[in-house]
Amino acid sequence: MQICSLLPSGTEILFALGLGERIIGVTDLCDYPPEATQKRVVCRSRIDPSVMSSEEVDAEMRRILSSGESPYELDVEWLVEASPDVVLTQDLCYFCEVDAGTVNRAVAPIPIPPKVLNLNPRTLDEILDSFAEVGTACGAVECAAEMTAGLRRRIDVVAARVSKAAKRPAVFSLEGVNPLVIGGHWVTDLVQRAGGVLPERFVPGCDAERIEWGEVVAAAPEKLYVDLCSSDLARSRREVPWLAAQPGWAELPAVLAGEVYLIDHGTLSRPGPRVVDGLELLAELTHPALFAGCIPPNTALKLDVETARGLPVERIGEAFLPWPAPTGNSDIGGV
């Protein structure tokens, strides 16, 4: 069986199921596990957020869409010639990966069309269900069931510990800045399961949506998570001055207490196996008295209030310092 994965989360699922050797094509965003970067790239994004600001990305995306073009370049000729047996795609976010409609049109000329598996999970449970879908389509049913069972055990441990919390802090999670975007879909699910309280209208599975800064101020978050989609920590540091320049930033409870965190996107923005790592990470950030050892190295930075006090707004990123996991393995354990 030959498989083409046109979404990073799909690639991660395939490798976790032991199907890495069957992958013949990926996108330029498929960077985990490291072996994925050795696969043939058959779909490329026309926007590179690693060298563009959020404002620039938004402007370029608007330009591309208004012209009727696609944000992605799919090698249709290769796809037809390679004739994979299974193609993984999605319809959840037109901005994140190439959409299923484009893929279906691309594979239509293939004499024996591949199975196009459209993965659109919106909650944590639906993410786990998608593993079974991939396992069924790719001949790894037992492995998918075993992996899912292990992840559910870890989720249950988080739930049990969170239930012991004396108080659940008010939390706000930002998936984009300038423009501001609230983390939706499974991110709201993760935040709530990790023991945080979001404004009422942001429920598990809700759309990610643009919001006004006033909504953040009105929510008065005690914990503020900045988990920018498609952004590593270096880019988040470059973007956070925009937040710090907004009226009322300095008076937010989270800022006053130093409870503002920059989080690497890999553990939260991709609906793959690492999303449970993201749940555990959020649980420790939200309830550090109940969790320990759940934050992988180089995945989170924390606002240092003293350092921030002596910096101008444009250098506020320097006040976010590494927040490493304690020495030793997570006391929750792996799959």
PEGIJO-V910205 format. One record per backbone hydrogen bond with DSSP energy under -1.0 kcal/mol. NH is the residue of the N-H (numbers start at 1). CO is the residue of the C=O. If there is no record, write none. Layout:
BEGIN
((NH CO) (NH CO))
END
This chain:
BEGIN
((3 22) (4 86) (5 25) (6 88) (11 7) (12 8) (13 9) (14 10) (15 11) (16 12) (17 13) (18 15) (19 14) (22 19) (23 20) (24 3) (26 40) (28 43) (30 27) (31 29) (36 33) (37 34) (38 35) (39 36) (42 26) (44 73) (46 71) (51 48) (57 53) (58 54) (59 55) (60 56) (61 57) (62 58) (63 59) (64 60) (65 61) (66 62) (67 63) (68 65) (69 64) (73 44) (75 42) (76 74) (79 75) (80 76) (81 77) (82 78) (83 79) (85 2) (86 2) (87 115) (88 4) (89 117) (97 93) (100 90) (103 99) (104 100) (105 101) (106 102) (107 103) (110 107) (115 85) (117 87) (119 89) (127 123) (128 124) (129 125) (130 126) (133 129) (134 130) (135 131) (136 132) (137 133) (138 134) (140 135) (144 140) (145 141) (146 142) (147 143) (148 144) (149 145) (150 146) (151 147) (152 148) (153 149) (154 150) (155 151) (156 152) (157 153) (158 154) (159 155) (160 156) (161 157) (162 158) (163 159) (164 161) (165 162) (171 197) (172 223) (174 225) (175 181) (176 181) (181 176) (182 209) (183 173) (185 206) (187 184) (190 186) (191 187) (192 188) (193 189) (194 190) (195 192) (196 191) (197 169) (202 199) (203 201) (205 185) (206 203) (211 180) (215 212) (217 213) (218 214) (219 215) (222 170) (223 170) (224 259) (225 172) (226 261) (227 174) (229 175) (231 228) (236 232) (237 233) (238 234) (239 235) (240 236) (242 239) (244 240) (245 241) (246 243) (249 246) (252 249) (254 221) (256 252) (257 253) (259 254) (261 224) (262 301) (263 226) (264 299) (265 231) (268 265) (269 265) (272 270) (275 272) (276 273) (278 274) (279 275) (280 276) (281 277) (282 278) (283 279) (284 280) (285 281) (286 282) (287 283) (290 287) (291 287) (301 262) (302 321) (303 260) (304 319) (308 304) (309 305) (311 308) (315 312) (316 313) (318 315) (319 316) (320 317) (321 302) (323 300) (331 292))
END
